[in-house]
Amino acid sequence: MTRDTELLDVSEARRRLLDHFSPLEINKIPLTAAIGQVLAEPIIAPYDLPLFPNSSMDGFAVQALDIEKADPENPVWLRVVGDIPAGKVFGGVLQSGEAIRIMTGAVIPPGVDTVVPVEVTDHYLRDKKFQLPDEVQVFRSTQQGANIRPIGQDVRQGEIVLPAGRRIRPQDAGFLSMLGQAVVPVRRLPRVAIFSSGDELVAADKPLLPGKIHDANSVMLAGMVKQYGGVPVFLGIIPDRPEAVMSILEKAVAEDVDLIVSSAGVSVGAFDYIRETIEREGRLIFWRVNMRPGKPLAFGDFRDIPFVGLPGNPVSAFVGFEIFIRSVIQKMSGMLDEQRQMWKARLLGSIESDGRESYLRAIVSRQDGEPVCRLTGHQGSGNLRSLVEANALLFVPSGVKYVPSGAQVDVLLFEPW
């Protein structure tokens, strides 16, 4: 464990934390239940897509040579010899001077090298009741191969189409279904216990008595667990009592969670009992990090379950989760590294810092096409509104105490921009 006077660098704290975790076990689950979960193995295409050459639109299957001179003044007449709805196969071979009505997705028969859209023919009605004509006029030439999707245009058999570590989106699930993947291998979602500590805290549905405040952290942290791919196990709010701390930690063990996360109770206050309970019943690996906000961040384990204690101030808890716990959840899930990319932006207004690595609430926008950023206001770690108004965290490196207006700074965006 680090000494009480030692402040651990953020990068070193992240390394120690992440080294403690491994991807969870693999489960095979129905595709219909897989959205939001993480692929544990790469998906290899079992066959080509398309499986067969097919029409990309409703029209007439023809030979390009037959219509190369067609124009509105001199249409080409072709004899219609068949009809191919989607899902059906034409039994013959198209000959020169013939055409076959064809629907989108239908198999291209032998002898066809082009599909002309119905809009350039005199047979543009799509009503199923409309009788198939004996002949069709084509009013425009069409290049050979036009409007035909060839075999393997989208996917080739044996190709890796989705990598391991990919979080499955709805469009990915649709793609997997096209490939016949009714069951997919995924990592088990990590179960994360969440609780808040403090005599002053009450749930949002309880009345506020003198000296009390509504708890924000447990709701916020549970939402972040879910957002980043975990399963939140909400354990509630506990008072600042040693017996309450022990009881809630034992409850987390009984819930068979993969990680315990608390907010508050890990500092040096007279009523901060979580840290001492972890030290007595398990181990504390480190508990202070050289960052702002969020210096009192504890990491250890209780009964062999990893534990992270976040600060009680809401902004500090949010930043601690973003910088540390988000990556832990992703590693347990087997997710590809989704650390948000740092963007460069020009600072509007100067910044003074205390030399710790800092993550300040900021708004990033564009000014004459250039990314610019400004702080959202007062940076007190209890001011949650400034975090709500922000769309990024502005990064100030360790050792930097002043950033002038106009400087290029790094920003960590909350959402793709």
Secondary structure, 3 states (H helix, E strand, C coil): CCCCCCCECHHHHHHHHHHCCCCCCEEEEEHHHCCCCEECCCEECCCCECCCCEECCCEEEECHHHHCCCECCECEEEEEEEEECCCCCCCCCCCCCEEEEECCCCECCCCCCEEEEHHHECCCCCCCCCCCCCEEEECCCCCCCCCEECCCCCECCCCEEECCCCECCHHHHHHHHHCCCCEEEEECCCEEEEEEECCCEECCCCCCCCCCEECCHHHHHHHHHHHCCCEEEEEEEECCCHHHHHHHHHHHHHCCCCEEEEECCCCCCCCCCHHHHHHHHEEEEECCECEECCCCCEEEEECCEEEEEECCCHHHHHHHHHHHHHHHHHHHCCCCCCCCCEEEEEECCCEECCCCEEEEEEEEEEECCEEEEEECCCCCCCCHHHHHHCCEEEEECCCCCEECCCCEEEEEECCCC
